[in-house]
């Protein structure tokens, strides 16, 4: 029952008894109030309420809306985080109970905060205006805690979203004020509690409407830190209201880190302290209450670490953190802003105020140069560099300087550092918010301590207030300034493009080709229309506006729709608005994630759908293909179908199996006759259709084949397409250049240059189309291993098949033998080469073994396939194995040769069965001669040593400088078994690029007999590979419960999910026991 409306009709003595009861309760609390802190008061500047000692009030939230009371230890814990207050959402109207329902719980909170010298701000939870409940609440509680000197009353949480408000809200605030003041004349009161505080004229209009009812000497405007225009707009409004003479108090704010946006109040990962707003409030001298709960402020990743990285300190009422007083030197006390439109230069001598340990560390006392800031222990002198001024000198190893900056616009910048050094002995490092921006950065010799040069690096920055820290690794140089310059040109040239999703192969599209503001964006099969073409315009720092070629309107985050899962829209262009700025960030293989400059979320097809009409939304990036986009030149929507009657319907079983499309559509004769001369062997003598070679500049792949001139003249379409994933929808002809290079009579030799791409794998194939039918060659691929430099280790997979010698059935199967008498193996198999046999059809498809010998049509095998092959039914593929010389050439071409002790090493599995790998190197003379050798094997030639197609090869780059190793060949397209032996062994992926740990078959919960073992970091099988290109192998395993949860994890990485980590071409598996076979269907 709600008591307040009944009081006027009750007999007088009952009304008096109700008032007496409230007074007695108030007196009961007053008896204990002596231990409480003194009442807050408005500071001399008139900006906010402060504590009895003049410090700002800073607190965290709790809720007694359901009668719960926080643990005493949790209340006391926040005192170690620099806080001195609790913000309590006491009760709420929409829970259906009467005001006062949870008074017992609130009484406990009042006493706990009093006993622990904390202030308490009490408000009504929820939002909106339920005037009756608000009046009942304050009628009940205002007298109850009137004498509690540590208590502040906040009338109602978020009665409205933004100013100016309606007359009904003004009436409610006045009525509640009068109730409170009648019962608690000395208690500070907070009014309005706006959700969005970004319209100062509206706020001042509301204050005027409140009129003389409010005594502003003991009242303040409450506000929250939300709004579509960000912290800067909130700050502007706050300054205007304070300048008008009204105290303010921020009673709710938080942020999620840039790049996240999962709003769930019950989900711990969703809420983090807003560093920018905290910094603004501290500089402006305004008290604040974070929306983080007691537990969340004790989570250092949400609160303490973020404030530390932002350089925010104050002198706490309790405890030792945050200790000290830090402020920006110069610049009006404001952090130096880094923007996409201007160069930001920070003079070295303008390090922050705060003294040793907070703003800098210097190994000697005093200022050796006695210039500029003689009271500091940093050594400063006049400089003769251009522009004059000062520089920091006498720099010693281990010293550092700190500068508070605020990255207003995330994106790509050139970092410049101005240094002078007589010798090349110095090195430095720059960190931002603890993140290493530069690595160890050597300072070159300039000849003198006053002869200056500028060091430059390209870096990517995330937004927010952060501490820039300059660190000295080795001494011997002077420092003048540090500079951030937004890149003038972004990663995408200005122009018109189609934007194609990596997962679906479909294009970004405006729904129904709408021209209206608010039109939604979807994916649709590319048709080349204006609503599927987009204009990229660089706006600085690799930020772009992306506008429709049809309307000129921009891809836009609608106001307030900034969470993961929210849709995007088309809207009139406002090129300066962050919600229309997008940052293309490369992923791999030429794809980008398109990152919002406003939130850090990326554009993604909802639910990773491949259907037409699926909406484009924003989401936290996790590496999914649906979050990645190809930005490509507009092209014709589909290849033209051509007619070729004279090819007929002739079939050739051998060629059909060898050269037909993956769909096995039985039109291999089309491919054979179009690329050859019509004989039984489709290959033109002296050429290999689809052969891939690298051209001299190294920027392209060359795909070379011979085509039938008569077929070409009759209208056959020859198209070379490329893919990074082998996914059916991923094949593209973008960027290819065709050249006719040689006339060979009935045929002609043709070469296509294909863009190399940025990933470690790229594949190409020839499509031949006639009379509505298309046939394709077996895909060819190039696999790349990039090693960064000295001492780097990498693994490259030998998963490319150099020459398929035969594909088809077997005639007979015996113990460790098979017979193939349908073709002449003498013509197809070179006696000097090694081969493998792969079962491609039948119940045992995927099995494979080495061919150890041949006598005419009879092949001797390393493994017994008797019972696994049905003669005349099941099919096999005989594949030539590449040799060490095929793969790595002679010494000096890719790897550096020399003696075994210093040369680059190639480590491969020993085919003789030894548990120890062979360490191969290119000898350049001496006792072992010249050529490929194995450590410990003397002068034996290993150049013709064959590498099995599922083997991984480990490369140790001992020589200085980076290297790129590239392997080429055909790609497996059927099932294959990866036989994982006990121990630490290198393997090759037999799938294409784009497969992650989570999408791989390494771990199959439903088939433990066909997957690696899950467990803890100690008990599980391990996968080892270099995920970030630094030449260091990381270790991954599948966790099956416990502290680190379930899923792919990195050893040492705790519970951080790793399912989206892409698997490179080669890796090690540490299999505990026993051996296991992993099945894989291809192409992936």
N, C-alpha and C positions, 0 to 999 in steps of 0.2 A: 504494500500500500504506500502511496505517496502522501506523506503527512501534510505538506505545506498548504495545499488548497483547502484542507478541512479546518485549519486553525481559525479563520475568521468566524466560523459558525459554532465553535465550541464554547461552552461556558467559561466565564472569566477565570475561575480558579484553575481550570485545566490549562488554559493558555499560560497562566502565571507559573504553573508547575513545570510545563515544558521549558520555559525560559530559565527557571531555577535549575532544572536538571542540566541544561547546557552550561550554565554558569558554574555549577559544582564540578562538572567535568573539567572545565577550563581551569578552575582553581587547583584541581588535583594535579594537572600538568604543570601549573605555575609553581607548585611546591618543589618541582625538580628542575626548574628552569635556571637555577643559579649556576649549574655546570655548563649551560649552553654558551655558545659564542654570542658576542654582542650583535645587535641588529645590523644588517647590511644598510648601507647608505649610499646616496649618489655622490660620486667623487667630485673633487673640486673642478674638474674639467667639464662636468655635466654630461659625461658620455654614457655612464652605466652605473649599476649597483656594484659595490665592492664589499669586501669583508670588513670585519671590525679592525683589521690591521692594514687596510687599504689595498689588499691584493685583489686581483680579479677572482670572480667566482667561476670555477671550472668543474664540470661534473658529468656523470653518466646516468643512464636511465634504469629505472625499475618499473614494474607494474604490480599493483595490488588489485587490479580490476576483477580478478577471479578469486581473491582472498589469499593468494600466495604471498609469502614473506621471504625475502632473500636471507640466505645464511649470514650470520654475523661475520664470519670470516671473509665472505665476498664483499661485504660493506667495508670492512677494514682494509681489504686488499687494495682498493683503489687509491688509498693514501700513498702507496708506493709508486703510483703512476702520476704523481703531481696534482691529483684532483682533491677538491675540498668540498664537494657537493654531490647530492643525488637529486635527480629529476624524477618524481613519482607520478605516473599516470594512475590516479587513485581509483576512480570508478568511471563508468561510462553509461550514457543513456540508452544505447541500443542493446544492452545486455538484459533488459527487461526487469531489473530490480529497482527498488527505491533507493534514493540517496541515503547514505549512511550504512548501507548493507555491509560494507567491509571495514567498518570503523575500527574493529579490533586489530585487523592487520595493519591499518594505517597507524594506529597508536603504537604498535611495535616499531614501525619504521621511524616514527617521530622520536621515540626513545633511543633507538640504536644510533641515529644520526646525532642526537644531542650528546649521548655518552661518548661519542667518538669525535666530537668537535667538528662535525660536518654540517654544512648548510643543507636545507631541504626545500625544493621547489615543488609545490603540490598543484596538480592540474587535473582537469577532467579529460579522460582519454577519448579516443575516437575523433570525431570531427562534426562539423555542422552546428546548427543552432536549435537546440531543444530548450527553449527559454524556461519552461516549467522545471525541468530537471536541474538546469543550472542554478536557478534560484533556490530550489530545494537543497541542492548540494551545499551552497555557501551559507544558507540558513543553518544547516546542520554543522558544517565544519568551521566556519569563520570564527565563532566564539570558542570552539573546542581547542584551537591552537593559537588563540589570540595572544597569549602571553609567552609563547615559544619564540624566543628572540632569534632562533636560527632558521625560522620558517618564512618562506616567501609564497604568496598566493599568485597563481597564474589562472586567470578566469576560465578560459576554455581553450583546449588544444585545437588549433586550426578551425575556427568557426567559419572561415571563408578561405578561398584559395588566394585571392589577390585583391589589393585595393583598387579603386574605392569600393566601399561596401554599401549594402542597402540600409535603409532606415531601420529595419527590424534588427539588424546586427548592432547598430549604434544603440538602439533602445535596450537590447539585451546587455551590452557592456555597461551602460549606465546603471541599469537595475542591479546587476551583480556588484558593481562598485559600491552602490549605496548600502547593499546588504553587508558587504565586507566591512565598510568603513563604520557602520553603526555598531558592529560587534568587535571589530579589531582595528581601532583607529591608528595603530602604529605599525601594522604589518605592511611591508612593501608589497605592491600589487603590480602585476604585469598584464597588459591589455593587448587585445587584437590577435596576437600570435598568428600572423599571416603565414601561409604555406610558401608563397612566392612574394619576395620583397624586392621588387625591381622597378617600382613606379613611385618615386618620391612625391610627385604632385598628388597622386592618389592617397598616399599615406597622410600627407599634410591636410588634405581635404577631410579625411576621416577624423583627424585630431580636432580640426575646427568644428566638425559636427558634434563631437563629444562636448564641446563648449566648456563652460566654467564648472561643470559637474566634477571634473577630475582635477585633483590637486597634484600637479606634476612634480612637486618636491619630494614625493614618496611613491612615485609610480613611473613606469617605463613602458615603452613599446616593445613587445616581444615579436620575434620574427624567426622564420626558418630559412634554411639555406638552399632552397630548391628553385628551379626556374630554368626555362629554355635558353636563357642568355648567359648562364654560367656565373661563377663567383665574381667576375669583374662587375657585372651589372648589379649584383647584390651589394657589393661594396659601394658603388656609386650612390645607390639609394640610401644606404646607411649613412654615408658622409653627409648627404643633403639633409636628412632628418636630424642628425646630431647638430649640424650647423644651424638648423632652425631653432635649436635650444631644447631638444627633447632627448632624454636618456633612452638607450636601447639595450636589449638583452637578447642574444641569440639562444633560443631554447631547443633547437633541434637542427642537426645537420649531419651529413655523412657523405661519403663517396665510395663507389667501387673503383678499383684500379682501372686505368685506361686500358681498354682491350677486353674488359669484362662487363657484364651487365645483367647478372642473374639476380633479380630482386625477389627475395623471399625472406621475410622477417624471421622465419623459423629455420632458415638454412644458414648455418654459420658462415659459409664462404661469401655471403652476399654483401656484408657491410664492413666498411673500412673508414678510418678517420680521414676527413678531407684536409689535406695538408695546406692547400691554397687558402681555404677559408680560415683555418686556424691561424695561419700566418697573418692574414689581414686583420683578424680580430685582435691578435696580440699587439700588432703595430698600432692599431687604432684605439686600443685600450677599452675593449668591450668584453664583458663577461659572456661565457658560453657554456652550453650543455650539449654534449655530443649525443647522437641517437644510438651510440653503441651501448650495449648492456654491460653490466659489471663484469661478466665473464669475457666479453669481447675486448674490453680495454686491458684485460690482463693477458690477452693474446698479443704478443709482441709484433707479430706480422701485421696485425690490424691497426695497432696504435703506436706503440713506442718506436718501432723500427721506422715507421713512416715519418714520424715527427723528427727522429734523429736524422734521417736522410734529407729532410727538408730544412735542417738547421734551426728548428724551433725549440727554444729553451725559455724557461722562466725560473724564478726562485720559488720553489714549492713551499706550501705551508707545512708539509710533512715530508720526511724521507729525503733521499739524496738525488732523486731524478725528477725532472730534468734539472741539472745543476748549472748555475751560471747565468750570465746575461749576454746574449748574442744579439748583434744588430748589424745592419748593412752600413758600411762606411761610405759616406757620400751618397749621391743619387737620391737625395731627399729621404734617406732611410729605406727606400724601396728596393726589393731585389731587382737586379738588372734583367730586363726582359729580353728574351731571345725570340725574335719574330721572323716570319717568312718574307717580310718586305724590306728589312733593313739589316745592315751589318751591326752586330753588337760587339764592341771592343771593351775588354776589361783590363784596366791597367794593373800590372802585377802588384803595385804598392797599395791598391785599394782593397786589400783583404779585409774580411769582416772585423768588426769590433768584437771583443770578448776575451782577448788575451791568450796566453799559452794554453795549449790543450783543448781550446774551444775553437779559436779562429786560426791558429797556426802552431807549428812546432819549429823552434830554432835551437840549434845545438849550442849557441853561445848567448850570453846575456848582453843586452844593450844593442843599439843600432850603430853598427860599425861605420856607416857613412854619415850618421847624425843628420839625415835629411828627411824632410816631409813629415814623418811621424816619429820624432825622436824619442817619444815615451814608450814605443814598442820595442820588442826584442828582435824584430826583423831588420836585416841590414839593407838600407836603401841609400842610393847615391844618385846624383844628377846624371843624365844620359846625354850622349851626343848623337843619338839616333834621330832620324827625321822626325820633326815635331817637338823635339826636346822633352822636357819633363823628367821623369825619374825611372830608374829600373831597380829591381832587386838583385843584389850581388852577394858575394862571399857565400855562395850557396854550397851547402854541405850535404852529403848523402844522408838520407833519412829525414830531412826537413820537409815540411809541407805547409801549404797555404790554403785557406778555405774562403770561398766566395759564394754568397747566396744568390742564386739566379732563379728565374722563372721562365720555363720554356712555354711561351704562349701558343706557339704553333708547332706541333710535332712535324717531323719530316726529315729531310736530308739536308745536311749542312756541310760546308767545308770548315774544318777546325784549323785555324792558323795559330802558331805559337812563334813569337818573336824572340830569338836567342842570339847570343854572341859567345864565341868560345875560341881561345887561342889554339886549342888542340881538340882532337876528336875523342875525348875521354869521357864526356858526360852523357847521361841519359835521363829521361824523365818519363812520367806517366800522368795521365789525367783520368780522374774518375768523376762520374756524375751519379749522385745518389748511391754511391758505393759500387757502381757498375764501371768496369774498366773500359774506357773509350778507346784507348790507344795501344795498349800493351807497352812493353819497354820500347821507348822511342829514342833512338840514338841521336845525339846532337853532333852535327858535323863541325869540323874546324872552319872558323871564319878568319882566323889570323890574329884576332885581338878581342879583348873583353868589351870593346866598343865598336867592333865591326859586326854589323847585324845581318841576319838572314831570317827568312820566314819558313818554318816547317809547316807542312799541310797534310791533312788526312780528310777523307770523306767519312762522315759519321751519320747515323740515324738517331734522332732524339725523340723521346716521349715527353708528353707535356707535364707541367706542374712545377711547383717550387721545389728546388733541389739544391744540394750543396755540391758545387764544383770544387774538386780538390786537386791541387797541383802537388805532385810528389816528386822528390828528387831521388833517383836511383843511384846515380853516380855524379860526383861534383865536376866542376871545371867549366862552368858557363854562367852567364848572366841571363836574366829574364826581364823583358820589357812589357809585353802585353800578351793577352790571349783573345782570340777573335772567333766569332761564329758568323759565317757568311752563308745565307741561304743559297742553295745551288740555283744557278740561272736557268739551267735546262734539266728537266726531269728525265725519268727513265723511259717515258713514252713521248715520241715526237708529237708536237701539236698536229692534229689532223682528224680525219673521220675514220672510224673503225666499226667493225662488228665485234661484239663481246660474246664469246662462246664459252659455255660451261664445260669444264673438264670432265665431269661425271656423265652428263647427258649428251654432250655434243650439240646442244641447242643454244639458240641465240637469245640474248636479252632483248625484250620486246615490250612496247607500251600496249597495255590491254586495249583491244579494239581500235588501235591506232588513234586513241583519244587525244584531243588537243587541250583538254580541260586541266586546270589546276587540281591536284589531288588524284589524278589518274594513277592507277596501280601499275606495277611493272611485273612482268612474268617472263617465262622462257617459252620459246616456240621454235619449231623447225625453221632454219634460215631460209628466207625467200627473197632477200635483197631489197626489201621495202624500206622506206624512210624511217618508220617507227622501229626498225631493227638496226639503225646506224646511229652512231654516237660520236660527238665531237669532243675530243680531249683538249683542254686548254690549260696550259701550265700557269699556276698562280704563285710560284715560288716554293722552294724547299721540297720539291717533288710532290706538292699538293696540286690537284687538278679540280676544275669543275668539269662535269661530264654532262653535256646537254644533248637533247634529241636533235638529230639532223632534220627531223620533220618540223619541230615546233620551236626549237631554241630554248625550251624549258629544261630545267636541271633535275638530275637525280637528287632527291632531297629527303632528309629525315624530318618527318612531320613534327610539329611542336609537341614536346613531351614524349614522343615515341622513340625513346633512346635505349630501350632494354633489349636484351637478347630475345629474339622471336618477334619483335615488332617489324611491321612492314615498312617499305619505303614507297615514295611516290614521285610524281613529276610536279614541279612547281616553277613559277616564274623565277628567272635567274637573279640571284643576289650573290655576286661573285665574292663578296667579303665575308659571307656567312659560313661559319665552320660546319653547319649542318648540310652544306652543299659542297664541301671539300672532301676529296677522296685521294688516298695515297696508294699508288700501285707498288706493292712490295713483291719482288720475285720469290717464287717458291722453288720450282725446278722445271726443267724441260720447256722453258719459254712461257710458263704460266705465272699468273700474278694472283695474290690476294688483294682485293680492293678494300682498303681500310678507311673507315670514317675518321677524319681529322678531329671530329667532335668527341667521339666515344671510344675509338679504337676497335669497334666491332667491324666485322667484315660482311660483305654481301654474299649470300648463299641462296641456293634453291631450296625452298622449304622441304624438309623431310628427305633431302637428297633425291627427290623425285626425278624421273626421266620423262615424265608425261608433258605433253603440250599443255599450257595453261597453269603450270605450277608457279606459284608466286615467289618473287624474290624478297627475302627478308634479311635482317641483320642478325648476327650471331657471333659468339665468341669463337675465335679461330682454334681449330683442333687438328688441322691438316687434312680434313676430308676432301676428296676430289670435288664434291659439290660446292666447296668454298673457294675454288680456284677457277681462274678465267683466262682464256686466251684473248688477247687484244690484237686483232688481225685486220689487215686491209679488207674492205668489202670485196666480195667476189660473186661470180655467178652462182645462183643457188644450187644448181645440179649440173653434172656433166651431160652433154648432149648425147643421145643414143644414136648410133650409126648402124648402117646396114651392110652386111657382107654375105651374099647368098652363096658364093662359090666355095665357102669352107664346108658346107654340108653338115653331115652328122657323123663323120667318121670317128671311131673310137680307138684308143690305144691304151690298154690296161696299165702298162708300165708308166706311160706318160701321165695318165689320169691320176694315178696314185702319187706320182712324183711332183706334178706341177699344177694340179687342180686347186681351186680355191678351198679355203678351210671348210666351206659348206659341202665340199665333195659333190659338186653339181654335175660332174661328168662331161664338162665341155672343155677338157684339156686340149682336145684337138684344135680348138680355136687359138689357144695360146701357142701351141706348137707351131702351127702353120704361120701365125703372125710373126713369130720371133725367129723362125728357122727357115729351112729351104724345102720343107715338105718331106724329108727323109725320115727314117725310123727314129733317128736320134735328133731330138729337137734342138740340141745345142749346135750352133754354127761353129765349124772347126776354127780353132784359134781364139774363140771368145767364150765367155761365160755370161749368159744373160743374168742380169741382176748383180753382177760383181760390184762390190763397193771398194773404192780406193780413196785415199785422202789426197787432195790437191796440195800444191806447194804452199799457198798462203796459210793453210791450216784453218780456214774459217768455214769451209764447206766440206761436205762429203760428195763424192762423185759416184753416181749410179750409172753403169755402162751396160748396154746390151746391143744386140743386132736385130734389126726388124726387116721383114719381108717387104721390099719396095712395092711389089704389085699390090699387096694387101693394104699398105699405107695409101697408095694412089686410089684404091677403090673405096676408101672411106673408113677404114678401121681406126678407132681412137686408141692411141697409146698414152697412158697417163702414169707418171710416177708419183706415188703418194708416200708419205712418211708418218710415223707414229712414234710416240715415246712409251706407250703402254701396251700396244697390240690389242687394245679394246676395239671391237668392231666399228664403233662409231668415231674412233679417234683418228682415223686416217685422213690426212690432209695433203693438198697439193700446194699449200701456201709457200711462197718464196722460192719455188724451184725454177731453174733456168735451163732450157733444153738447147743442146748444141749438136748438130750433125758433124761428125769428125772424120769419117772415112767411108768411101764407096768400096763395097766388097762384091760387086757384080749384082747378083740377085738380091743381095741384102746390103744394108748400110749400118755402120756403127754409130750409135747415138749415146751421148753422155748428158746426164742431168746433174746440175749442181744443187745440193740440198743444204739448207741452213743447218749448222751443226747443233744448235741448242745448248742449253746451260746444264742439263742433267748429265748423268753418267751413262745413259743409254739412248740410242736412237735407231730406229728400224726403217727400212724402205722396201717397197715392192713395186712391181710393174703390173698395172691393170690394162687388159686388152678388151675393148668393148666393140661388139658388132651385132647388128640385128637384135638389139635389146638384150644380149647376153654379155656377161663379163666374166673373164677368168683372170686369176692373179698368180704370180710366181710365189714361191716360198719366200717369206720375208727374210731380208738380209739385215744384219745389225752391226753396230759399232758400240763397243763397251769401253768406257774410259775410267781409269783410276788416276786421280790427281793427288800427288804427294807434295805437301807444303815445303819441305826442306830437310835440313840436316837431321838425321836420326829418326825420320818419320817412318811409320810402318803402315802398310795398307794391304788389303786383300782384294784381288780381282778374280772374278769368276770366268773360267774357260767354258762358258756355256754356249758358245757359238760354233756351229758345225761348218767346217771349211768346205767340204765337198761331199754331198750325198752320192755315193757310187751306185747304189741300187736301192730301189724300193719295190716291194712286191712279196709274193708268197715264197715259201721254201718247198723244195721237192721232197726232202727227207730229213728226218731228225734222228740223231744217234747220241750215244754217250759223249758229251762234250763236242759234238759236231753237228753241223747242218749242211745240207746240200742245196745249191742253187744252180740248176742246169737249164733254166729258161733264157738266160742271157750269157754272154761271153764275159766272165769275170776277169779274164786276162786283159781284156780291153778296158775294163772299168776300174780295176784295182792295180795300183802301182806297187811292184814288188818291194820298193824301197820305203814304203810308207806304212804307218800303223793305222789300224781301223778298229772301230767298235761296232757292235750289233745292238740295235734297239728294237724291241718288239713293239710294233705300232698298232696291231689289230688283234683281237681275240681276248680271251678272259684274263690273260696275263700281260696285257698291254702296259707298257711302262718298264718292264724288265729290261736290263741291259747288261752287256758283258764285253770284255776285250776279245778281239780276234787275235789269237796267238800264232796262227799259221794257216796256210792255204795250199792245197794240192788240187789244182784245176778248179773244179766246181765245189769241192769239199772244204769247208771252213772248220778249223779247230778253234774251240772257244775256251776261255778261262773258267767258265761256269757251265754246268750241265743243264741244258734246257729241255732234255727229254721229259715228256709229259706236260710241257708248258707251251708247245707249239704243235698245231695241227697242220700237217703238210697239205698244201693246196688250198687252205682256208685262212689261217692266220697270216698276217703280213709282218715283214721286218723292214728295217732300214739299215743299210751298211753305210757307215759314216767315217770319212777320213778324219784322223785325229791330227790336230796341229802340232808342230814341233816347237821346241824352245826357240829355234832360229826363226820360224814363221812368226812367232809372237813378239819376240823382243829384238830381232835383228842382230846386227853385230854391235860390239861395244862402242859406246859413244853416240849411237843413234838415239837411244832413249835413256839407257842406264850407263853409268860410268864404269869402265873396266879397270883392271889393275890386278894386284895380287889378292889372294883369298882374304887376307887380313883387312884390306881397305876398300875393295871394290864393292859396288852395290850388289846385293844378294837377291836371288830369286829362289824361294824355298818351295819345293814341290814334294808331293807324296812319292815315295820310292815304289815303283811298279814291281820290284822284285819281292815285295812283301815285308821289307824291313820296317820296324816301328819308327825308325828315325827318318825324318824327311831329308831329302837331298838339298844341300846348300849350293846353288849353282851361281857362277859368276863368269864374267868375260875376261879371260886372261889376255894380257897385252904383251906378253913376252916372257923371257926368263926361262927357268927350267921346265915349266909346263907349256911353253909355246904360246900360240895365239889361237883363241877360239873359246867356245863355251866349255867350261870345266866344272867339276864338282869338287867341293872341298874334301880333301882326304883321298881323292881318286886319281891323283897325279895328272898325267897329260891325256887321259882318255877323253875323246871328243864326245860332248853331250849336246851338240847343236841339233842333232836329229832326234833327241829324246822326246817321245810323244807325251802330250798332256791330255788326260782323260776329260771328257766334256762335262762331268759333274764335279771336277776337282776345282778347288780354289787355289790360287797361287799367292803366297805372301811375299811382299817386296819390302826390303829394308833399304831405304835411301840413305846411304852413308855420305855420299858426296854432297857438297853445298848446292843450294838453289833448288827451286821447285822442278817437278817433272810431271808430264802427262803421258800415261801409257794407254794406247788404244789398240783394241783387238777387233777383228772383223770376221764375219761369217754368217751362215744361215742360222735360223732360229728354230728350236724345237716347237712342234705344233701338236703333239699328241700327249698321251699320259707318260709320266716317267716316275720311277721309284728312286728316291734319294736314300741311299743306304748309309745310315749314320753309324759309324763304328765307335767302339769304346775309345776314350782318350780325347786328346785335343787335336782336332783334324780340320783342315781348311776345305770348304766346299764352295760350289758355285750355285747361285740361284738359277733355276731353269724357268723362271718367269721373267716378265719384262719389268720396266720401271713402274713405280706407282704402288707396288705392293708394300704394305706396312706389316709390322709385327702382328697387329690385330687382324689383318685380313689374310695373313699367310696361313699355311697348314702346319707350321712348326708344332703348334699345340692344338690337339683336337680332343675336347673333353669326352666326346662320345666314342672315341677310338684311341684309348690310351696305348694300345698295342701298335699304333701307327703314328705316334707322335713322341716328341721329347717329354721328359718327366717334369711335371710341375712340383712346386714345393716352396720352401723358404729360399732365401738367397744362398744359404749354405747347402741345402739338400737338392735343389732343382738342377737340371741340366742348364748349361749356360750357352748363350749365343754371344759371340764377340765380333764387333765391327766398329769402324770409325763413322760415327753419325754426323759429325760436324766439320769434317775435313781438316782437322788439326793434326792428323797423323798419329793420333793416340787412340787405341782401341778401347771402346766402352764395353761393359758387360751387362747383358739383359737376361731376364728369366721370367717365367710365368708363375706368379704368386697365386696360391690357392686358398688364401685365408689368413687369419691372424692379424698382426699389427699392420701389415702393409696391404691388406685387403685382397681382392681377386683381380687378376689381369696382368698385363705385361708391365714389368717394373725394371728400373736400372739399379744394379747393385750399388748401394751407397746413396740412392735417390729416394729412399723412404717409400711413401705410398703414392708418390706422384705418378699418374697414369702415363704409360708409354706406348699405348696401342697404336698411336698415329705416327710413330717413328718409322720412316721408310727404310726398307731393307736394301742395301747396296748389292752390287753384282757378286761380291764375294764376302765370306765370313768364316769364322771358326765356330765349331760346335764342340763344347766340352761335354761329352756323353759319359755319365757315371757308369752305368751298366744296365742291361746287356745291350748289344747292338739292336737297332730298330730301323725299320724302313718306313719312310714318309711318302705317301702317294700324292701325286700332283697332276691335275688335269691342265693341259695347255691348249691354246694360249690362255694366260691368266685373264 
